Amino acid sequence: MTPEERSLLERTYKMAEENNEILRSIRRSNRWSMAVKAIYWIVIIGLSIGAFYFIQPYIEFMTSALGIGAANAGDPTASQSLLKNFQDLMQ
C-alpha cells in the first residue's frame, strides 16, 4: 500500500466515524423527540379526562335542572319546557 493510498484510507475511516457519530446523534434526538411528544399527548389527554371528571357534576346538575334528557328527545314541547326551566333557573 502506498503512502497516498494509506492517507486516503485513513481520511475515509475518519469521515465514516464522524458520519456514524452524527447519525447516532440524529437517532438519539429523534427518540427523545418521540418520547416528549408521547408525554405531551398523555398529559393533554389526561388533563382533558380530569377536567371532564371535575365538571361532570356541574353538567349533570344543569341537565337535570333544565330537564334535558333522553326522555325529552322526541317531544316537540321539550324545547318550550327547556326554555321555561332555564328562565326559572335564572331568576
N, C-alpha and C positions, 0 to 999 in steps of 0.2 A: 504494500500500500504506500503510495507516495505521500509526502507531507501535505500536498494540496488536497488530496482525497480525504486524508485524515482530518484536516481542518474543516472541510465541508461536512464530513460526518459528525464532528463534534458540534458544529453550529446547528445542524439538523436535529441532533439529540437535544440540545438546549432549547431549541424552538418547540420541539414536541413536548418537553417537560413544562415549558411555560404555557402552552396551549392546554395541557392537561390540568394545570392549576386553575386556569381561567374557567374551563368547563366545569370543574368541581365547584368553583365559587358560584357560577351561574346556577348549577343544580341546587346547591345549598340555599341560595336566596330564593329559588323557586319553591323549595319545600317550606321555608319559613313563610313565604307569602301565602301559600295554600293553607298553612296552619292558622295564620292570622285571619284569613277570610272565613275559615270554618268557625273559629271562635267568635268572630264578628256576627255571623249569621245565627249562631247558637244563642248569643246574647240578645240579638234582636227578637228572635222567636220566643225566647224565654221571657223577655220583658213584655212582649205582646200577650202571652198567655197569663202572666202575672197581672197585667193591667186588666185583662178580662175578668179574672177572678176577683180583683179588687172592686171593679164597678158592677159586677153581676148582681149584688143585692139591690143596688140602685135601679138597675134596669128592670129587675123583677118587680120592684115596688112600683115603678112608673107604669109598667104594662098592666099590673093588677089594678092600679088606681085609675088608669084610663080605660080599662075594660078591653084591652087589646088581647086577643087570644084566638085560638083555632076555632072556637065555637062561633065567633062572630065573623068568620072569614066570608061566608056566603050570604050573610044578612045585609040587605040594602039599607036598613036603618042603622046599621052599625056605625057608619060614619057620623050620623046625627048624634047617636048616643056617645060616641067618642068625643065629639065637639062639646057636648054638654058636660061630660065628665071632666074634660080639660078646663072648661070655664069654671066649674065648681072647684077644681083643684087650685086654680089661680086666685080665687077670692079669699 
